[in-house]
Amino acid sequence: MDMKKGQLALDFLITIVLLLVFLQLVVSFSENFLYNQEKTAIKLQAKSIVSEIDKTIKYAYAQEQSLDYSIRFDIPRIQIGSPPGSGQPALIDCDIDITSTDITLTVNNTHYPQLSLSDTIVETVPRILGTQSFANIHCGDTIVLEDTSVCGDGVIG
């Protein structure tokens, strides 16, 4: 094989360009993979929080026959993996809306700036029991259901 120096340099240049393109694809894939992992973790925790709120309201409704009860539910904040160097999980806020028909938890890019504008996460469960509505609730708040609060006054702490 008789190759000229110019041909060898061109082959070497093409190899380097292909290697750089491949490395960029790997980096892009890993960033997208991590982003999707975070979104999945947020969705799973949001679903769990909404389910626990629903169970708490159902339990309070079942206790309504008792004249003296007080149920406190501390709404957890959503946690994802720790940022590099912090050692602590990142805590994410959320908005929760409890109406007479459903319970909805929303996480958007104001709560977690890494989410794109189009990636708002919403988890909703239908509400079967109770008619009390709570507005302006967030992850980290405490809901207190006392006496007739499922059908009367509710307290948000």
C-alpha positions as CSV (number, residue, x, y, z in Angstrom):
1,M,0.0,0.0,0.0
2,D,1.5,3.2,-1.1
3,M,-0.1,6.1,0.8
4,K,0.9,9.6,0.5
5,K,1.4,11.8,3.5
6,G,-1.6,13.9,2.6
7,Q,-3.9,10.9,2.5
8,L,-2.7,9.7,5.9
9,A,-3.3,13.1,7.5
10,L,-6.8,13.2,6.0
11,D,-7.6,9.7,7.4
12,F,-6.3,10.8,10.8
13,L,-8.4,14.0,10.7
14,I,-11.6,12.1,9.7
15,T,-10.9,9.6,12.6
16,I,-10.6,12.4,15.1
17,V,-13.8,14.1,13.9
18,L,-15.7,10.8,14.1
19,L,-14.3,10.2,17.6
20,L,-15.4,13.7,18.7
21,V,-18.9,13.2,17.3
22,F,-19.2,9.8,19.1
23,L,-18.1,11.4,22.4
24,Q,-20.6,14.2,22.0
25,L,-23.4,11.6,21.4
26,V,-22.3,9.7,24.6
27,V,-22.4,12.9,26.6
28,S,-25.8,13.9,25.2
29,F,-27.2,10.5,25.9
30,S,-26.0,10.5,29.5
31,E,-27.4,14.0,30.2
32,N,-30.8,13.0,28.7
33,F,-30.7,9.7,30.7
34,L,-30.1,11.6,34.0
35,Y,-32.8,14.1,33.2
36,N,-35.3,11.3,32.6
37,Q,-34.3,9.6,35.8
38,E,-35.0,12.7,37.8
39,K,-38.4,13.2,36.1
40,T,-39.3,9.6,36.9
41,A,-38.2,10.0,40.5
42,I,-40.3,13.2,40.9
43,K,-43.4,11.5,39.3
44,L,-43.1,8.4,41.6
45,Q,-42.8,10.6,44.7
46,A,-45.6,12.9,43.6
47,K,-47.9,9.9,43.1
48,S,-47.0,8.5,46.5
49,I,-47.7,11.9,48.2
50,V,-51.1,12.3,46.6
51,S,-52.0,8.7,47.5
52,E,-51.0,9.3,51.2
53,I,-53.0,12.5,51.4
54,D,-56.0,10.6,50.0
55,K,-55.6,7.8,52.6
56,T,-55.3,10.4,55.4
57,I,-58.5,12.1,54.3
58,K,-60.3,8.8,54.0
59,Y,-59.1,7.9,57.5
60,A,-60.3,11.2,58.9
61,Y,-63.7,10.6,57.2
62,A,-63.9,7.2,58.9
63,Q,-63.1,8.8,62.3
64,E,-65.8,11.4,61.8
65,Q,-68.1,9.4,64.1
66,S,-65.6,10.0,66.9
67,L,-66.3,13.3,68.6
68,D,-62.7,14.0,69.5
69,Y,-60.0,13.4,66.9
70,S,-57.1,15.3,65.5
71,I,-55.1,14.0,62.5
72,R,-51.9,15.8,61.4
73,F,-50.3,14.9,58.2
74,D,-46.9,16.4,57.3
75,I,-46.7,16.5,53.5
76,P,-43.2,15.5,52.6
77,R,-41.1,17.4,50.1
78,I,-39.9,15.6,47.0
79,Q,-36.3,14.5,47.1
80,I,-33.9,13.7,44.3
81,G,-30.3,12.8,44.3
82,S,-27.8,15.1,45.9
83,P,-26.1,17.8,43.9
84,P,-22.4,17.2,43.5
85,G,-20.5,18.0,46.7
86,S,-23.5,18.6,48.9
87,G,-24.1,15.2,50.3
88,Q,-27.7,16.1,51.0
89,P,-30.7,15.3,48.7
90,A,-32.2,18.1,46.7
91,L,-35.6,19.0,48.1
92,I,-38.3,20.1,45.6
93,D,-41.4,22.1,46.4
94,C,-44.8,21.5,44.8
95,D,-48.3,22.9,44.8
96,I,-51.2,20.8,46.0
97,D,-54.9,21.4,45.4
98,I,-57.5,19.5,47.3
99,T,-61.0,20.0,46.0
100,S,-64.2,18.1,46.7
101,T,-63.6,16.0,43.6
102,D,-59.8,15.3,43.4
103,I,-56.4,15.8,44.8
104,T,-53.8,17.3,42.4
105,L,-50.0,17.8,43.0
106,T,-48.1,19.9,40.5
107,V,-44.3,20.3,40.0
108,N,-43.1,22.7,37.4
109,N,-40.0,24.6,36.5
110,T,-40.6,27.3,39.2
111,H,-40.3,24.4,41.7
112,Y,-37.4,22.7,40.0
113,P,-35.6,24.9,37.4
114,Q,-34.1,21.9,35.7
115,L,-37.6,21.0,34.3
116,S,-38.3,22.5,30.9
117,L,-41.4,24.6,30.5
118,S,-43.2,21.8,28.7
119,D,-42.4,19.2,31.4
120,T,-44.8,20.1,34.1
121,I,-45.5,17.0,36.3
122,V,-49.1,16.6,37.4
123,E,-50.4,13.7,39.5
124,T,-54.2,13.5,40.3
125,V,-56.3,11.1,42.2
126,P,-60.1,11.2,42.4
127,R,-61.5,12.0,45.8
128,I,-64.2,9.6,46.9
129,L,-64.9,10.8,50.5
130,G,-65.3,14.2,52.1
131,T,-66.2,17.6,50.7
132,Q,-63.6,19.9,52.3
133,S,-61.4,21.8,50.0
134,F,-57.9,23.1,50.8
135,A,-56.2,25.7,48.7
136,N,-52.6,27.0,48.6
137,I,-51.0,23.9,50.0
138,H,-47.3,23.0,49.3
139,C,-45.0,20.2,49.9
140,G,-43.6,20.6,53.4
141,D,-46.9,21.9,54.9
142,T,-48.9,20.2,57.5
143,I,-52.6,19.4,57.1
144,V,-54.6,19.1,60.3
145,L,-58.0,17.4,60.2
146,E,-59.9,17.9,63.5
147,D,-63.4,16.8,64.5
148,T,-65.6,17.7,61.5
149,S,-62.8,19.1,59.4
150,V,-63.5,16.7,56.6
151,C,-66.9,18.2,56.2
152,G,-66.1,21.5,58.0
153,D,-63.1,23.6,58.8
154,G,-59.6,22.3,57.9
155,V,-56.4,23.8,59.1
156,I,-53.2,24.1,57.2
157,G,-50.0,24.6,59.2
